[in-house]
């Protein structure tokens, strides 16, 4: 599928979906750097892999899943570009309208570079997401508290996931975000694994610890937690995008 602005995306409807049913909760999933420009790697791991190949998972999944694709420029810039994130909002709003999604239960998830994208997205788009789940993600050093304050102001529930042995993005990146939420007395759920595998594809399997998403997106307690989160302020009328100036830089391969 492709939006009018040229952003490609995948759409998964729950098996229980009916034209007169709903409203259905919605997950928006942001992939990592290596998946930019193609769905081949995206669909070979993490949540998309579960949606495509795990029949038990699919049978039990109550969510509409929206998986936008960041173009190859995102790999070159090492970030989810703001215009792509804004278009992801337009795509998701249209899917909610057409497929009876629940605007009060839209959940943002992201891994690796998509985890950075999820932090930035949740901080800049108010009253759209009931919760954000960031797996093996990061923010630019020095921005942790600013992003945490924005997300707290939006009353967006937070889950952070990372593995202590991540060989691509140091777990200290997520530790810093958790400390920032603690410093403003905003509760954030943190699953900090001792060990995680590398990504499931043979060419990336040496990246030990980075595949924490292979654990997180198979964890039924994560989805149970998501379904408890609701944004009463969210609805058809969307607030303006709130730009957040980026300071510093951080290089990685995720």
C-alpha positions in Angstrom: 0.0 0.0 0.0 1.1 3.6 -0.6 -0.2 6.9 0.7 -0.9 9.9 -1.5 2.4 11.4 -0.4 4.3 8.3 -1.5 4.9 6.7 1.9 4.6 2.9 1.6 3.0 0.9 4.4 1.6 -2.5 5.4 -1.8 -3.0 7.0 -2.9 -6.0 9.1 -6.4 -6.4 10.2 -7.3 -8.8 13.1 -9.1 -12.0 12.1 -12.0 -10.9 14.2 -12.4 -7.7 12.1 -15.8 -7.1 10.5 -17.1 -4.1 8.6 -19.6 -3.4 11.3 -17.4 -4.2 14.2 -15.0 -2.3 16.4 -13.7 0.0 17.4 -10.4 -1.9 17.2 -7.2 -0.9 19.0 -4.4 0.2 16.7 -0.6 -0.5 16.8 1.8 1.7 14.7 5.2 0.0 14.3 8.4 1.8 13.3 11.2 -0.4 11.9 15.0 0.0 12.4 17.6 1.6 10.1 18.5 -1.6 8.2 14.9 -2.0 7.1 14.6 1.4 5.4 13.5 1.3 1.8 12.2 -2.3 1.7 9.9 -4.6 3.6 12.1 -7.6 3.1 14.1 -7.2 6.4 11.1 -5.7 8.2 9.0 -8.8 7.6 11.7 -11.2 8.6 11.7 -10.2 12.2 9.9 -8.8 15.2 6.2 -7.9 15.2 5.8 -8.1 11.4 7.2 -11.7 11.4 4.7 -12.7 14.1 1.8 -11.2 12.0 3.0 -13.0 8.9 4.0 -16.4 10.2 2.7 -17.1 13.7 -0.9 -18.4 13.3 -1.4 -18.6 17.1 -0.3 -15.0 17.5 -2.6 -13.9 14.6 -5.6 -15.8 16.0 -5.2 -13.9 19.3 -4.2 -10.5 18.0 -7.0 -7.9 18.5 -5.0 -5.0 16.9 -5.1 -3.3 13.6 -1.4 -3.0 12.8 0.0 -0.2 10.7 3.6 -0.6 9.5 4.9 2.5 7.6 8.2 2.2 5.6 10.8 4.8 6.0 12.5 5.4 2.6 16.2 4.8 2.0 16.9 8.4 2.9 16.1 7.5 6.5 19.0 5.1 6.5 21.3 7.8 5.0 20.1 10.3 7.6 20.0 7.7 10.4 16.6 8.8 11.6 12.9 8.6 10.9 12.4 11.9 9.0 9.7 14.3 10.4 7.8 14.4 7.2 7.5 10.6 7.1 6.3 10.6 10.7 3.7 13.2 9.9 2.5 11.2 6.9 2.3 8.1 9.2 -0.2 10.1 11.3 -2.3 10.8 8.2 -2.1 7.2 7.1 -3.1 6.0 10.6 -6.0 8.5 10.8 -7.4 7.3 7.5 -7.1 3.6 8.5 -8.9 4.4 11.8 -11.7 6.0 9.7 -12.0 3.3 7.1 -11.4 0.2 9.2 -13.1 1.3 12.5 -10.0 1.8 14.6 -10.3 3.2 18.1 -8.8 6.8 18.2 -8.6 6.5 22.0 -6.4 3.3 21.7 -3.6 4.0 19.3 -0.3 2.6 20.4 3.1 3.6 19.0 5.9 1.0 18.9 9.5 1.2 17.5 12.8 -0.6 17.6 16.4 0.5 17.2 16.3 3.6 14.9 12.5 3.1 15.0 12.8 3.4 18.8 14.4 6.8 18.4 11.7 7.6 15.9 9.1 6.5 18.5 10.5 8.8 21.2 10.6 11.8 18.8 7.2 11.0 17.3 5.5 10.7 20.7 7.1 13.9 21.9 6.0 15.9 18.9 2.5 14.6 18.2 0.2 15.4 21.1 -3.1 13.6 21.9 -2.7 10.8 19.3 -1.0 7.9 21.2 -2.3 6.3 24.3 1.0 4.6 24.8 4.5 4.3 23.4 6.7 1.1 23.5 10.4 1.7 22.7 12.6 -1.4 22.2 16.4 -1.1 22.0 16.0 2.6 21.3 17.8 5.8 22.1 17.6 9.6 22.0 20.4 12.0 21.2 22.4 12.6 24.4 21.2 15.7 26.2 17.6 15.4 25.0 16.4 12.8 27.4 14.7 15.1 29.9 13.1 17.3 27.3 11.6 14.3 25.5 10.4 12.7 28.8 8.7 16.0 29.8 6.9 16.3 26.5 5.6 12.7 26.7 4.5 13.2 30.3 2.7 16.4 29.3 0.9 14.3 26.7 -0.1 11.7 29.3 1.3 9.0 27.1 1.9 5.7 28.9 5.5 4.4 28.4 7.2 1.0 28.2 10.9 0.8 27.6 12.6 -2.5 26.6 16.4 -3.1 26.2 18.9 -5.9 26.8 22.0 -5.4 29.0 24.1 -7.1 26.4 23.0 -5.1 23.3 26.0 -4.9 21.1 24.5 -2.2 18.8 22.8 0.3 21.0 24.1 0.5 24.6 21.5 -0.3 27.2 22.7 3.0 28.9 20.5 4.8 26.3 17.4 3.3 27.7 18.7 3.6 31.3 19.0 7.4 30.7 15.4 7.7 29.5 14.1 5.7 32.5 16.1 8.0 34.8 14.7 11.1 33.1 11.1 9.8 33.6 12.0 9.1 37.3 13.4 12.6 37.7 10.0 14.1 36.8 8.1 11.5 38.8 6.4 10.0 35.7 6.0 6.2 35.9 7.6 4.3 32.9 7.5 0.6 32.7 11.0 -0.8 32.0 11.8 -4.4 30.9 15.6 -4.7 31.1 16.7 -8.1 30.0 20.0 -9.7 31.0 20.4 -11.3 27.6 18.7 -11.2 24.1 19.6 -12.9 20.9 20.8 -11.2 17.7 18.3 -10.5 14.9 16.9 -13.7 13.4 18.3 -13.2 9.9 21.7 -15.0 9.5 23.5 -11.9 8.1 22.7 -10.0 11.3 22.7 -12.8 13.9 26.2 -11.7 15.2 24.6 -8.5 16.6 24.1 -10.2 20.0 21.7 -8.6 22.4 20.1 -6.4 19.8 17.2 -8.7 19.2 15.3 -7.8 22.3 12.3 -7.1 20.1 12.2 -10.9 19.4 11.4 -11.3 23.1 9.3 -8.2 23.6 6.8 -8.7 20.7 6.2 -12.3 21.7 5.3 -11.3 25.3 1.6 -11.5 25.9 1.9 -9.3 29.0 3.1 -6.4 26.8 -0.2 -6.5 24.7 -2.2 -6.9 27.9 -0.6 -3.8 29.3 -1.3 -1.9 26.0 -4.9 -2.7 26.0 -5.3 -1.2 29.5 -4.0 2.2 28.2 -6.6 4.7 26.8 -6.3 8.3 25.7 -9.5 10.2 26.6 -8.2 13.4 25.0 -7.4 11.7 21.7 -10.0 11.8 18.9 -10.7 12.8 15.3 -9.3 16.4 15.8 -5.6 16.3 15.9 -3.4 18.9 17.6 -0.6 20.6 15.8 2.8 19.0 15.4 5.1 20.3 18.1 8.6 20.5 16.6 11.5 19.5 18.9 14.9 20.8 18.0 17.5 18.0 17.9 20.8 18.6 19.7 23.9 16.6 19.2 24.2 13.3 17.3 24.6 9.6 17.8 25.8 7.1 15.3 24.6 3.5 15.2 23.7 0.6 12.9 20.3 -0.2 14.2 
